[in-house]
C-alpha cells in the first residue's frame, strides 16, 4: 500500500476494519499459545481482535505502508515494514515458523501469488492459513466487459492495485500448486459491490438460489492446511 494513512482511509476503509469473517474460520479460544503471521496487517485491526480472543497469541505483522505499520506496531507484538512478496522468501530462508497465517485480500496484490503462497507453506508447515480473495467473476465484471471496459477503481473487484485475478475454478489449482489442501471454503455474497446495508439481507437470501448465486459471490474465504 502507498500514500498517507489519510489517503488510504479514503481509498479503502476496509483496511481499518477487523476481518471477523476470516477469523470465524479458526477458533483460537482455549488453544494456548500461537504464533501468528498477519500478512498485509494494515493498522492491525484483525489481529487485535485475535489477541482479544486469546491473549496468549503472539502476532507478527507484515505491512508495506509506513503509517499503517506504525499504527499496528502499537498493538501487535512485532510489525515488519516490507513488501510481502519480498519478505516472505527471506522469512522462509530463515526457517521461521508460524501456527496460523492470515492472508486477507493480499495475494491478488502480489506479482507472484503462487511463490508467495509456497513460501507461506514453508513458514506454516503444520499449521493453518486463512485466505480471502475477491471473485473476478462477480456480476459487475460481466457488465463491465459487455460495455467493453475494465474500470480502474480505489477498491473492490476493480481495485487498480490488483495484479492477479481469481475465479472459483482457480482455487483448487492454487492450493495444489503450493502444497496445500483446501480444508474449508465458503463464499461471501453481495448485491452491491461496495459496503451497503442491503448486502447482509441479500446474502441470507441468495445462498438458497443455486442457479444464479455464483455471479453474486464477491469473495472466497479459504482455510488451507
N, C-alpha and C positions, 0 to 999 in steps of 0.2 A: 504494500500500500504506500502511496506517496501523498504529499501535501500535509497541511497542518491538521491538527485534530479537529478544528472547527470545520475545515473543508471536508474532512472525512465524514463527520457527523451529518453534514448536508448531503453528501453523496449517498450515504447508506447508513441510515440509523440502526440497521440490524447489527452493525459492528459493535454497538454498545449494549446489546441485549443478550442475556443468557440463552443458550440453545437448550432449553429444557426438553424439547422433543428428542434431541440427540442423547441427552443424559438418561432419558427414560429407557434406553436400550440396555443399560447396565446398572445393576443395583450395587451401589458402593457402601450401603449401610451394613455395618456388622462384619465387614470383611477384613478389618485390621489395617495394617499399613499397606499403602500402594504408592508406587512411583508412577506418576502420570506425566505424559508429554502432550502439551496442548499446542498444536501447530496452527499458526495464524491466530494467536490468542487475543488479538486486538487489545482492548482495555482490561481483559481478564475476567469479564463478567461470567462466562460459562464456568470457568474453573473456580471462581469464588463460590458459586452455588455448590460445586462439587465438594469444596472444602467445608462448607456449612453442613453438608450431609455426613461427612466423615472427616473430622479434624485431624485424623492420622494420615491423611493423604499428603504426599509431597508432590507439588506441581512445578514442572519446568515448562515455561512458555517460550515459544518462538514467535517473534513479531518483527517485521521489517520496518515498520514506521516508528521513528524515534519517540514521538509524542505518546503514541499508544503504548509503546513498550515501557515508558517511564510510569504511566498510569498503572499498568499491570504489575510493575515491579513493587508497587506499594502494597500489593495484596497477595501476590504469589511468592513462592519460595525462591524462585530463580527465573529470570527472563533473559533470553539471548536475543539480542537485536541483530537480525541477519535475515537474508533471503533463505527461505526453507529449502528451495531446490539446491542451494549451495551448501547449506549447513548439514543437511541430513546425511550425505556421504561421509562427512567428517565425523559426525557422531557415531555412525556405524563403524568406521575405521577405528575409532577409539574404544570400541567394544562396550558402548553404553547400552543399558537395558532398561526397559520400562514394562510395567504390568498393564498399562492402559494408555492408548494413544487416541487423542481427539483430533479429527481431521474434518472440521466443519466448513464446507464450502471453500476448500483450499485447492484441491487437485486441479480444478478447471482453470486456475490462475497460473499453473506451472507449465513450463515449456515441455517437460518430460514427466508426466504424472506416473508413468509405468516405472521409471527409475526411482522416483520419489517413493512410491509405494513399496518397491523392492527393498529400498533402504529401511523403510519403516518395518518391513518384515524382519530384517536383521536386528533392528532395535527392540522388537517386541516378539521374540521367537515363541514364547509360551503364553502370551497374553492376548489382549483383545484390542481391536481397532474399531473405532466408531467413525463412520464416514457419512457425510451428506453431500449430494451432488445435485445440481439443477438438471431438469429434464429438457433437453433441447427439442423434444417433440411435443412440448406444451402447445395448446391451441394457438397461442399468439404467434408462434413461429410459422405455422401453416398460413395464417392470414398474411403475415409479412411477406412470405415467399410468393403468395398469389399476387401480391401488389408489386412484386419484383424488387424488393428491397431487403436489406439486413440492417435494422436500426442500430445505432450506437448510443447506449444509454448509461446512466450512472449506477444502475443496479438491476437486479433481476436476470432473466434469461439473456438479455442483450447487453449485459454489462460489458463495457468496452475493454475491460481488463481481462476478460476471459480469453484464454489461448487454446483451450481444448473443450470438446463438447461430447456429451454422453446421452445415449438413449437406453431404453430398457434392456435391449439385447447386448449392449456393450458391457454390462456389469459383470456377468459371469466370466467373460474373457479377461477383463481387467483383473479380477481376483485370481484366476488360474495362472495368468502370466506372471504374477508376483508371489505365488506360493501360498495364497490364502484360500480359504473356503468361506462362502457366504453362510454364516450361521443364522442370520435373520435379515429379512428385507421387508421394509414397509414403505408406504407412499404417503406423501403429503399432497392433498388436493387443494386447488384454488379455482375460483371463478374469475377473480380479478388478480392480476399478477402482483400488483403492489399490495401491501397490507390493507385490509378493508374489513369492516365489521361483518360483511356478508360471507366472508370466506369460511368461518367456523361453521355456520349453519349449512352452507353449501357442501362442505366436506362431509358432514354427517349424512347428507342425502346421497351424494354422488357415489359413495363407496358401494351402494347397493344397486347401481345401474351398470351392469357389466359391459354392455355394448359400447358405450361412449365414454366411460370413465377414464380410459387411458389417455385421452387428449387433455384431460384436466389434471393429470399428475404434474405437479410443479417441482417436486423434489423427491429424490430417492434417499432413504435412510438405511444404511447397512451396518450390520455388526459382523466384522470379519474375525476369524480365528485361524 
